[in-house]
Structures are given as structure tokens and as C-alpha cells.
Amino acid sequence: MPLPNFLARPLHAPLRHWVLSAFPRDPAGGPDYDHPHGDPGWFGPDSATWRVHADFPGMLAGGLAALTLQTLHPLALAGVWDHSNFRNDLLGRLRRTTAFVGGTTYAPRAQADALIERVRQIHTRVRGHAEDGRPYAANDPHLLT
């Protein structure tokens, strides 16, 4: 259940400041989340995606829940464990993930498509076997779902 507006409003500005300092925006051509330019991208300003991702507490909670859920799938976890640099650069890994989510949410369609293609190319190299011997591939539609 969301906090009533009168309780959540005082938290919004300090939380936004913290998020933007921990996850700075790319000043060289990254999407402008406050005033997106160009076409409305994949979702547009009237979409639930824009509204949910504009709510910093909700986006953080949802993002952490999604990462936790991902770790519960043994093949997805094996791929992350074997191929991600999160152990050496956790904040950088989270920054890249949030930049992807923000970009695919707010960027014009061409920028969002380019971000998706970059991740798709990275995923083609993420293959291996879990501890139990089962093969995994990051571009497996079942794992992506």
C-alpha cells in the first residue's frame, strides 16, 4: 500500500537527491528524465511505466525486488555469477542497470533500441553451465522471461 501523498512528499526531494548523487546521469547525450526530448520512446508520458519509474521509492523497491527475484533462478544466478563484475564493481553494475532501465523508459525510441541492442550483444556471450551441469544462455527466452 503506497504512502499517502502528505507523508511521502517530504521524502521525495531528499531521496531524489540521494539517487541522483549515487547514480549520476550521463551529461553527454543520456536521456533527460525530467524533460525527455524527441519522440516519447517505447512508453510515453501517459504510461504507467513513466509514472512508476518517476516514483523514486517505488522504483528503488521494485528494482531491488527484481534483482532479488533474479537470484532465485539457479540458471540466471549462474550467468550473473560467472559473467558479471558485480563482486568488483557493485555500484558501477547497479549504475549501468539503472541507466538501462531509465534509458529504455524515457529515451527516444532510437536511443532505447540502441541500449537494448547493446545488452542483447552482451547476452550473446553469456553462456555456461550451472553447478548442476545444466547449460544456460543469457539470451534464452525462458530466462529472459
C-alpha positions in Angstrom: 0.0 0.0 0.0 1.6 3.3 -1.0 2.2 6.1 1.5 -0.4 8.8 1.4 0.9 11.8 -0.6 1.1 14.1 2.5 3.5 11.5 4.1 5.6 10.7 1.0 6.0 14.2 -0.3 8.6 15.3 2.3 10.7 12.2 1.4 10.7 12.8 -2.3 13.3 15.6 -2.6 15.9 14.1 -0.3 15.5 10.6 -1.8 15.7 12.1 -5.4 18.9 14.0 -4.4 20.5 10.8 -3.0 19.5 8.7 -6.1 20.9 11.3 -8.5 24.2 11.6 -6.5 24.6 7.8 -6.3 23.5 7.3 -9.9 24.6 10.4 -11.8 23.2 10.9 -15.2 25.3 10.8 -18.4 25.7 14.5 -19.3 26.9 13.6 -22.8 23.8 12.5 -24.6 22.0 10.5 -22.0 18.2 10.9 -21.7 16.8 13.9 -19.9 14.5 12.2 -17.4 12.9 15.4 -16.3 12.2 16.8 -19.7 12.5 14.0 -22.3 13.1 15.2 -25.8 12.1 13.9 -29.1 9.7 11.1 -29.6 8.1 9.5 -26.5 10.0 6.3 -26.8 8.6 3.0 -26.1 6.1 4.1 -23.4 5.3 7.8 -23.4 4.5 10.3 -20.7 1.0 9.0 -20.1 2.2 5.4 -19.5 2.2 3.5 -16.2 5.9 2.9 -16.8 6.7 6.6 -16.8 4.6 7.2 -13.6 6.0 4.2 -11.7 9.7 5.0 -12.7 9.2 8.6 -11.7 8.4 7.5 -8.1 11.9 7.0 -6.7 10.9 5.0 -3.6 8.8 2.7 -5.8 11.4 2.3 -8.4 14.1 1.5 -5.9 12.0 -1.0 -4.1 10.9 -2.6 -7.4 14.4 -2.7 -8.7 15.8 -4.4 -5.6 12.9 -6.9 -5.6 13.6 -7.7 -9.3 17.3 -8.3 -8.6 16.4 -10.5 -5.6 13.9 -12.5 -7.7 16.5 -12.9 -10.4 18.9 -14.5 -7.9 16.3 -17.1 -7.1 16.6 -18.7 -10.5 19.6 -21.0 -10.5 20.4 -20.5 -14.2 20.0 -16.8 -14.1 22.2 -16.6 -11.0 24.8 -18.8 -12.6 25.0 -16.4 -15.5 25.3 -13.4 -13.3 27.9 -15.1 -11.0 30.0 -16.3 -13.9 29.9 -13.3 -16.2 29.1 -10.2 -14.1 31.7 -7.9 -12.5 29.3 -7.1 -9.6 31.8 -8.5 -7.0 34.4 -6.0 -8.0 32.2 -3.1 -9.1 28.8 -3.4 -7.4 27.9 0.3 -7.7 29.0 0.5 -11.3 26.9 -2.6 -12.1 23.9 -1.0 -10.4 24.5 2.3 -12.3 24.6 0.5 -15.6 21.4 -1.3 -14.8 19.6 1.8 -13.7 20.9 3.7 -16.8 19.4 0.9 -18.9 16.1 1.0 -17.2 15.9 4.8 -17.3 17.0 4.9 -20.9 14.5 2.3 -22.1 11.8 4.1 -20.1 12.4 7.7 -21.1 14.7 7.9 -24.1 13.5 8.4 -27.6 12.9 5.1 -29.4 16.2 5.1 -31.3 18.2 5.5 -28.1 16.2 2.9 -26.3 16.6 0.5 -29.2 20.4 1.1 -29.1 20.5 0.3 -25.4 18.6 -2.9 -25.9 20.8 -3.9 -28.8 23.9 -3.4 -26.6 22.5 -5.6 -23.9 21.5 -8.2 -26.5 25.0 -8.3 -27.8 26.4 -8.7 -24.3 24.0 -11.5 -23.6 25.1 -13.5 -26.7 28.4 -14.0 -25.0 26.9 -15.0 -21.6 26.8 -18.8 -21.8 27.9 -21.6 -19.5 26.9 -24.3 -17.2 25.4 -24.1 -13.7 26.9 -26.1 -10.8 24.5 -29.0 -11.5 25.7 -29.1 -15.2 22.6 -27.6 -16.8 23.5 -25.2 -19.6 22.4 -21.6 -19.6 22.5 -18.7 -22.1 21.5 -15.1 -21.2 19.5 -14.8 -24.4 17.4 -17.8 -23.6 13.8 -16.6 -23.9 12.8 -18.6 -20.8 15.5 -16.9 -18.7 14.6 -13.5 -20.0 11.0 -14.0 -19.0 
